[in-house]
Amino acid sequence: MRLARFQIGGREACGVVQDGEIQELGGNFFDSLMIRTATHYLADVNLLAPCKPSKIVAVGLNYQNHAHELGFPIPENPIIFLKPPTSVIGPGGRIIFPAMSNHIDYEAELGIVIKSTTHCISSEEAVSHILGYTCANDITARDLQKRDGQWTRSKSFDTFCPLGPWIETDLDPGNLLVEAYLNGKCMQSSRTSQCIFPVDHVVSFISQVMTLHPGDLIITGTPAGVGPMKHGDEIEVRIEGIGSLLNHVQ
């Protein structure tokens, strides 16, 4: 099932996407009973970011080839950091090139949307706490990351976390193709089977550190091939079984 947030007629709603239509729900994705109400053509709505997280927990260096391209050692445990909710934009949203940076990179990533309050769970319990998966782009001001020696400023600008187009609930995340296309050219291409830490381990590990709430987002790291974007560029993240997330740089 594909769950989406959308805007129509000046209001926001949630719905189920199927066969070019979106069936509006009389609640949200976390209600025990989701009543289907009106039906809209997908072409008539404006898709929004599919979740409104209270926090975004990102995993750094989760693909060996990406750690190698940045010159970092392979981590023994997941390296986690936070992005603010104000960094989220949806499909078609504009990525704003910040004035204090001269170099911003795309980073295609699989996103995990949390379904229920999650605290100190095991890897075996992780799947029952996951609502589904979405495409994410962990935009990074690489020059500021190198200058600061830590990642908060470089990862936290408004518009630096595009998400979408929806949440896919029926998906095995173990071996998905993850790709990034810059102006139509494939720049990143790998599979989630190459992750150092798989989805269930990541969710369990983070839950030992902080409580995750419904709608919170975990982004699971990016493969090799990250690179710079400039004003006017088009960046697309494609993930097998989910779809395509397209944004432009302003």
Beta strands, then each sheet from edge to edge (+ up, - down):
strand 1: 2-8
strand 2: 11-18
strand 3: 21-25
strand 4: 36-41
strand 5: 46-47
strand 6: 56-60
strand 7: 79-83
strand 8: 88-89
strand 9: 94-95
strand 10: 104-106
strand 11: 108-114
strand 12: 130-137
strand 13: 140-141
strand 14: 161-168
strand 15: 177-182
strand 16: 185-191
strand 17: 217-219
strand 18: 227-229
strand 19: 234-239
strand 20: 243-249
sheet 1: 4+ 3- 2+ 1- 5+
sheet 2: 4+ 3- 2+ 1- 14+ 8+
sheet 3: 4+ 3- 2+ 1- 14+ 12- 11+ 17- 6- 7+
sheet 4: 9+ 20+ 19- 15+ 16-
sheet 5: 13+ 10- 18+
end
